[in-house]
Amino acid sequence: MVPGAYFEYAYVVDKMSIVAGIRGDHHNQFGAFASPRLHVKYNVTPRSALRISVGKGFRTTNVLIENSSYLVSSRQVRFEELLRPEQAWNYGVSYSHKWTLGKELELAANADYYYTDFENQVVIDVENKDVVSFYNLNGQSYSHAFQAEAAIEYKRAEVKLAYKFLDVQTQYGCLLYTSPSPRDS
């Protein structure tokens, strides 16, 4: 059970809008959490916008449901400790622009970059072929995500082209590794 409350303040002036908010939650097992956030949007031109965001989030995990693919193997499942909620700071920037060419041709381009820095993360350790271990992060974990997208719309047809780059690292022992995916094993 997680009751919570949210407060948000929006400020809009000319080409800029700022939205600041904070959410407070009380988890029946883990106590109180505060999740502040800030979103800024600046309209560089009438058809382009720059967005910046920062915020903190938390979530409790359901590790067996979220990693059910490991349960069909013959691995032993180990919970090394009581799993705490995941907590992370998220930072992001995005830029978008649209062009109109003629009466029916629209072009759009977007670029996004987001960085997540985990304060706590539930680690799914599959380094041992006989065991899958779940424990709390002891070290660092982060994620870099970049996406660029272009779209062309003509009449009612749309073609999109996108590129996505992810760099997700989690510390196992004293080294950083690319986080495993259930599809990797």
Buried (B, 14 or more C-beta within 10 A) or exposed (E): EBEEEEEEEEEEEEEEBBBBBBBBBEBEEBEEBEBBBEBBBBEEEEEBBBBBBBBBBBEBBEBEEEBEEBEEEEBEBEEEEEBBBBBBBBEBBBBBBBEEEEEEEBBBBBBBBBBBBBBBBBBBBBEEEEEBBBBBBBBEBBBEBBBBBBBBBEEEEEEEEEEEEEEBBBBBEEEBEEBBEEEEE
